[in-house]
Amino acid sequence: MTTLFLLRHGPTAAGAAGAPLGRLDWPVLAQGQERWPAIKDQLLGLDLALVLTSPLVRAREHAQDLGLPCRILPDLAEQDFGAWDGLPWEQIQGAEAFFRDPVGTAPPGGESFGQCARRAVAAAFGSLPAQGAVLVLAHAGTLRAILGRALGLPPERCLDLAWNPFGLSRLELLADERGLLRYHNLPLPWPGASGIL
């Protein structure tokens, strides 16, 4: 059996401003970097066999710092918001169609959540070993798609899953890409995590 841990990268300046960061390659803020050593210690206690990560620095840097076998998968990058990358939502004009149907509508020059979800799910599930513990360190959009697929959620409902910076979820994968969710969005570092994680 494969145990799948899903971790969102740490906080960024765009997240603090309420903006979609998308494909902009911004790093984790200093406050997240300060938390990382304690988070790293907890993750290393999970007996991970493999780490899958996005090529974007806010995920990749910490994934590689774990010192474990690590595969950088371009299709785990965050949803491409095109012309809207980095803009606070309240400054974006003409987004009515997108908000009515974010699964099927793409921002100008970007991709829809449906497109993002298809590539992320294919990349993650296509890279999993038959057994062992795997960490996917990526972005809210791609992680929602992966978790939603394992839980049998339609893409529209995947967008209902909250995912905070450094939030960790755990799934035990069953047949046909189905998963048993043990916990979701657990904030790291977590005091007394040895009995929980």
The 8 nearest C-alpha neighbors of each residue, nearest first, counted from 0:
[[1, 130, 129, 172, 2, 131, 173, 171],
 [2, 0, 130, 131, 172, 132, 129, 171],
 [1, 3, 171, 132, 170, 172, 131, 133],
 [2, 4, 133, 170, 169, 132, 134, 171],
 [3, 5, 169, 134, 168, 133, 135, 170],
 [4, 6, 135, 168, 167, 134, 136, 169],
 [7, 5, 167, 136, 166, 165, 135, 8],
 [6, 8, 165, 138, 137, 164, 166, 136],
 [9, 7, 58, 165, 164, 137, 57, 138],
 [8, 10, 164, 165, 31, 27, 7, 11],
 [11, 9, 164, 27, 28, 31, 14, 8],
 [12, 10, 27, 28, 14, 13, 15, 26],
 [11, 13, 15, 14, 16, 28, 10, 27],
 [14, 12, 16, 18, 15, 11, 20, 85],
 [15, 13, 17, 11, 16, 12, 18, 10],
 [14, 16, 12, 13, 17, 11, 10, 18],
 [17, 15, 13, 14, 18, 12, 87, 86],
 [18, 16, 14, 87, 15, 13, 88, 19],
 [17, 19, 87, 13, 86, 85, 16, 88],
 [20, 18, 85, 21, 84, 86, 13, 17],
 [21, 19, 85, 84, 13, 23, 18, 22],
 [20, 22, 79, 77, 84, 78, 80, 19],
 [21, 23, 79, 24, 77, 20, 84, 78],
 [24, 22, 21, 20, 25, 84, 85, 55],
 [25, 23, 55, 22, 56, 26, 57, 20],
 [24, 26, 23, 57, 56, 27, 11, 55],
 [27, 25, 57, 56, 28, 11, 24, 58],
 [26, 28, 11, 57, 10, 9, 31, 32],
 [29, 27, 11, 31, 30, 10, 26, 32],
 [28, 30, 32, 31, 33, 27, 10, 34],
 [31, 29, 33, 28, 32, 34, 10, 27],
 [32, 30, 34, 33, 29, 28, 9, 10],
 [31, 33, 29, 35, 34, 30, 28, 27],
 [32, 34, 30, 31, 35, 29, 36, 37],
 [35, 33, 31, 32, 36, 37, 38, 30],
 [34, 36, 38, 32, 37, 33, 39, 31],
 [37, 35, 39, 38, 34, 40, 33, 32],
 [38, 36, 40, 39, 35, 34, 188, 41],
 [39, 37, 188, 35, 41, 40, 36, 187],
 [38, 40, 36, 42, 37, 41, 35, 43],
 [41, 39, 37, 43, 38, 42, 36, 44],
 [42, 40, 38, 44, 39, 43, 37, 45],
 [41, 43, 39, 44, 45, 40, 38, 47],
 [42, 44, 40, 45, 41, 39, 46, 47],
 [43, 45, 41, 42, 46, 40, 193, 47],
 [44, 46, 43, 42, 47, 41, 196, 132],
 [47, 45, 44, 43, 48, 132, 42, 131],
 [48, 46, 132, 45, 133, 49, 134, 43],
 [47, 49, 132, 133, 131, 46, 68, 50],
 [50, 48, 133, 68, 47, 69, 134, 67],
 [49, 51, 69, 134, 133, 135, 68, 70],
 [52, 50, 135, 70, 69, 71, 134, 136],
 [53, 51, 71, 136, 137, 135, 59, 72],
 [52, 54, 75, 76, 55, 72, 137, 71],
 [53, 55, 59, 73, 71, 56, 76, 72],
 [56, 54, 53, 24, 57, 59, 58, 76],
 [57, 55, 59, 60, 58, 26, 24, 54],
 [56, 58, 26, 27, 55, 59, 8, 60],
 [59, 57, 8, 56, 137, 60, 55, 136],
 [60, 58, 56, 62, 61, 54, 52, 55],
 [59, 61, 56, 63, 62, 58, 64, 57],
 [60, 62, 64, 63, 59, 58, 65, 57],
 [63, 61, 59, 64, 60, 65, 58, 136],
 [62, 64, 65, 61, 60, 66, 59, 69],
 [63, 65, 61, 66, 62, 60, 67, 39],
 [66, 64, 63, 67, 62, 61, 39, 43],
 [65, 67, 64, 63, 68, 62, 69, 43],
 [68, 66, 65, 69, 49, 50, 63, 48],
 [69, 67, 49, 50, 66, 70, 48, 63],
 [70, 68, 50, 51, 49, 67, 63, 71],
 [71, 69, 51, 72, 52, 50, 68, 49],
 [70, 72, 52, 53, 54, 51, 73, 69],
 [71, 73, 74, 53, 75, 52, 70, 54],
 [74, 72, 75, 54, 76, 53, 71, 52],
 [73, 75, 119, 76, 72, 118, 122, 53],
 [74, 76, 53, 119, 73, 72, 141, 137],
 [77, 75, 53, 74, 73, 54, 55, 78],
 [76, 78, 21, 138, 140, 141, 22, 79],
 [77, 79, 21, 115, 80, 140, 112, 76],
 [78, 80, 109, 21, 110, 81, 22, 77],
 [81, 79, 109, 84, 83, 21, 106, 78],
 [80, 82, 109, 108, 83, 79, 84, 107],
 [83, 81, 84, 107, 108, 80, 106, 109],
 [82, 84, 80, 81, 86, 85, 91, 106],
 [85, 83, 20, 80, 21, 19, 81, 86],
 [84, 86, 20, 18, 19, 13, 83, 87],
 [87, 85, 18, 83, 84, 88, 90, 19],
 [88, 86, 18, 17, 90, 89, 16, 85],
 [87, 89, 91, 90, 18, 86, 17, 19],
 [88, 90, 87, 91, 92, 86, 17, 18],
 [91, 89, 88, 87, 92, 86, 83, 18],
 [90, 92, 88, 89, 94, 86, 93, 87],
 [93, 91, 94, 90, 89, 95, 88, 83],
 [94, 92, 95, 91, 96, 97, 106, 98],
 [93, 95, 97, 96, 92, 98, 91, 106],
 [94, 96, 98, 97, 93, 99, 92, 100],
 [97, 95, 99, 98, 94, 100, 104, 93],
 [96, 98, 101, 104, 94, 100, 95, 99],
 [97, 99, 95, 100, 96, 101, 94, 104],
 [98, 100, 96, 97, 95, 101, 104, 94],
 [101, 99, 97, 102, 98, 103, 104, 96],
 [102, 100, 97, 104, 98, 103, 112, 111],
 [101, 103, 112, 113, 100, 111, 104, 155],
 [102, 104, 111, 101, 100, 113, 105, 112],
 [105, 103, 111, 97, 101, 100, 102, 106],
 [104, 106, 111, 110, 109, 107, 97, 103],
 [105, 107, 109, 80, 81, 108, 110, 104],
 [108, 106, 109, 82, 81, 105, 80, 83],
 [107, 109, 81, 82, 106, 110, 80, 105],
 [110, 108, 81, 80, 79, 106, 107, 105],
 [111, 109, 105, 79, 114, 106, 80, 112],
 [110, 112, 105, 104, 113, 114, 103, 102],
 [111, 113, 102, 115, 114, 116, 101, 110],
 [114, 112, 102, 116, 111, 115, 103, 117],
 [113, 115, 111, 117, 112, 116, 110, 118],
 [116, 114, 112, 78, 113, 118, 117, 119],
 [115, 117, 144, 113, 119, 114, 118, 112],
 [118, 116, 114, 120, 115, 119, 121, 113],
 [117, 119, 121, 115, 74, 116, 120, 122],
 [120, 118, 75, 122, 116, 74, 121, 141],
 [121, 119, 145, 123, 117, 122, 118, 124],
 [120, 122, 118, 119, 124, 125, 123, 117],
 [123, 121, 119, 125, 120, 124, 74, 118],
 [124, 122, 120, 126, 125, 121, 119, 127],
 [123, 125, 126, 127, 121, 122, 120, 176],
 [124, 126, 122, 123, 121, 127, 120, 128],
 [127, 125, 123, 124, 122, 128, 51, 121],
 [128, 126, 124, 125, 129, 123, 133, 1],
 [129, 127, 130, 126, 131, 1, 133, 49],
 [130, 128, 1, 0, 127, 131, 172, 126],
 [131, 129, 1, 0, 128, 132, 2, 127],
 [130, 132, 1, 48, 2, 133, 0, 128],
 [131, 133, 2, 47, 48, 1, 3, 46],
 [134, 132, 49, 3, 47, 50, 48, 4],
 [135, 133, 4, 50, 5, 3, 136, 51],
 [134, 136, 51, 5, 52, 50, 137, 6],
 [137, 135, 6, 52, 7, 58, 134, 5],
 [136, 138, 7, 58, 53, 52, 8, 135],
 [139, 137, 7, 141, 77, 140, 142, 8],
 [138, 140, 142, 141, 162, 143, 7, 137],
 [141, 139, 143, 142, 138, 77, 78, 144],
 [140, 142, 144, 143, 138, 119, 139, 77],
 [141, 143, 145, 139, 144, 140, 138, 146],
 [144, 142, 146, 140, 157, 141, 145, 147],
 [143, 145, 116, 147, 141, 142, 146, 157],
 [146, 144, 142, 148, 120, 147, 143, 141],
 [147, 145, 149, 143, 148, 144, 142, 150],
 [146, 148, 152, 144, 150, 157, 145, 149],
 [147, 149, 151, 145, 150, 146, 152, 144],
 [150, 148, 177, 178, 146, 147, 176, 151],
 [151, 149, 147, 148, 152, 178, 177, 146],
 [150, 152, 148, 149, 147, 153, 177, 146],
 [151, 153, 147, 150, 156, 148, 157, 154],
 [152, 154, 155, 156, 151, 157, 147, 148],
 [155, 153, 157, 156, 152, 102, 113, 158],
 [156, 154, 153, 157, 158, 102, 159, 152],
 [155, 157, 159, 158, 154, 153, 152, 160],
 [158, 156, 154, 147, 159, 143, 155, 160],
 [157, 159, 156, 160, 155, 143, 154, 140],
 [160, 158, 156, 157, 161, 155, 143, 154],
 [161, 159, 158, 157, 162, 143, 156, 147],
 [162, 160, 159, 163, 184, 158, 139, 143],
 [163, 161, 184, 139, 166, 160, 164, 7],
 [162, 164, 166, 165, 184, 161, 7, 186],
 [163, 165, 9, 10, 166, 7, 8, 162],
 [164, 166, 9, 7, 8, 187, 186, 6],
 [167, 165, 184, 186, 185, 163, 164, 7],
 [168, 166, 6, 184, 185, 5, 183, 165],
 [167, 169, 183, 5, 184, 182, 4, 185],
 [170, 168, 4, 181, 182, 3, 180, 5],
 [171, 169, 180, 3, 179, 178, 181, 2],
 [170, 172, 2, 179, 178, 1, 3, 173],
 [173, 171, 178, 1, 177, 170, 2, 179],
 [172, 174, 177, 178, 176, 171, 175, 0],
 [175, 173, 176, 177, 172, 178, 0, 149],
 [174, 176, 177, 173, 172, 149, 178, 124],
 [177, 175, 149, 174, 173, 172, 178, 148],
 [178, 176, 149, 173, 175, 172, 174, 150],
 [179, 177, 172, 149, 171, 173, 170, 150],
 [178, 180, 171, 170, 181, 172, 177, 173],
 [181, 179, 170, 182, 169, 178, 171, 183],
 [180, 182, 169, 170, 179, 183, 171, 168],
 [183, 181, 168, 169, 180, 185, 184, 170],
 [182, 184, 168, 185, 167, 169, 181, 180],
 [183, 185, 166, 167, 168, 162, 186, 163],
 [184, 186, 167, 166, 183, 168, 187, 182],
 [187, 185, 166, 165, 184, 188, 189, 167],
 [188, 186, 189, 165, 38, 166, 185, 167],
 [187, 189, 38, 37, 186, 190, 41, 34],
 [188, 190, 187, 192, 186, 191, 185, 38],
 [191, 189, 192, 188, 187, 193, 195, 186],
 [192, 190, 193, 189, 194, 195, 196, 188],
 [191, 193, 195, 189, 194, 190, 196, 41],
 [194, 192, 195, 191, 196, 41, 44, 190],
 [193, 195, 192, 196, 191, 190, 189, 44],
 [196, 194, 192, 193, 191, 189, 182, 190],
 [195, 192, 193, 194, 45, 169, 41, 44]]
